[in-house]
Amino acid sequence: KYAEAAGADICNMSWGTALYSEALETVMRESDMLFVVAAGNSGNNNNSSPLYPASYFLDNMISVAYVTQSGELASDSNYGLSTVDIAAPGQDIFSTTVGGEFHYLSGSSMAAPVVSGVAALLYAQTDSLYPQNIKELLLQTLKPMDSLIGYIKYPGIIDAAQAVAAADVLSFDTVAPTLSAKTEYDETELLITLKTEDRGGSGICS
């Protein structure tokens, strides 16, 4: 909520827990941000051994496994045909570490920021974009990888060049939401029903 209030469009979540949190799932679902989350590094199937937030089913979230430099699913990367969306490079990534140093690190926590970075390129095209639309474009422009078939929902890795090249199909949210109220009386009680609709320019959010 703090990040969204500060104007963030993307939330990279390179962490996970086996403990389910309804509060976390709710606040993510109701957010206007795109969440890019690490699938985990236990070599587990997230379908049967859920890791959160990666195992939430949210339209504005992308769950990311990691592949080695040879394009294979890493032996310790989590996977899941219905719970992990896509993969990205995550082996020996040169990264910052606590204390202001740099080290080579591996894991889905390294892969998720790669997807976040490509998403940021798309957001940079213009304002007022739907996170669901960004997610859809990223998944549609991936680079297919036969080695990932049977492991993740969309067997491929993120493709920045293809995603940016296809950015002209992004839909913009230019229509304000509508709010209507209906009042009903039941003896001594007053019932007010509020109906909201936000289809914007893309027609995919309501």
FENBELGI-V963102 format. One line per field, one symbol per residue. ss: DSSP state (2 for helix, 1 for strand, 0 for the rest). psi: psi as a letter, one per 20 degrees, with the letter a starting at -180 (. if undefined). burial: # if it has 9 or more other ideal C-beta (glycine too) atoms within 8 Angstrom, else .. Layout:
ss=???
psi=???
burial=???
This chain:
ss=02222000011110001000022222222000011111000000100000010000000011111110000010000011000001111000111110001111100222222222222222200000102222222222001102220001000110022222202220010000011111111100111111111000000000
psi=hggghijqhpopnmrrqippohgggghghiqjrppoqphrljkqoighnqpqihjqnphkqppprqqrijjqpqhjpqaphiipgrrqpjplporqrpjjrprpqqrihhhghgghghhhhghihrrlqphhggggghhhjroqohiipigrgnnrqqngghghhjiijqqqnjpqqqpqqpqqpndjqppopppqpnibihjip.
burial=...#....######.#.......##.###.#.#########..#.##.########.#.#########....##..#####.#########.#.#.........###################.....#######.###.##..#..#..###.######.###.##..####........................#####..#.
